[in-house]
């Protein structure tokens, strides 16, 4: 409707689906970044001391997950099976990011799969990122807009800041 720009995040395994959908809807798209999810934990978590973390190490922990894993026109059961990778002690579904960080910081028995988090937020909430080599799924962030839309001066400033934030967080 009235939106000018958007960012879509999806698993690389859904790349063809999303590109076909964006082409069908007359959207231009440009890759912002690709990344693998990292494990986010409290600095007080026993996992913080581990040199490496495996899926098996997570079985005793509770996963904090987004409440809305969603891919248009795919059954929710299929999307959840794809997105909720780990076999864990349990899950807490939370939509809002600050609440997720609060839960992680207050409970060392929890973890979350996340895109790279800025260092300032890790420090503020007392969190640490860990790499789990078994979680090898690649995600894409893609900038979208209508084909007939002309990028404005403000849009260009936003895109420059977006690229800067990407460099600062992901590299």
Buried (B, 14 or more C-beta within 10 A) or exposed (E): EEEEBEEBEBBEEBEEBBBEBBEEEEBBBEEBBEBBBBBBBBBBBEBBEEEEBEBEBBEEBBBBBBEEBEBEEEEEEEBEEBBBBBEBEEBBEBEEEEEBBBBBBEBBBBBBBBBBBEEEBBEEBBBBBBEBEBBEBEBBBBBBBBEEBEEEEEBEEBBEEBEEEBEEBEE
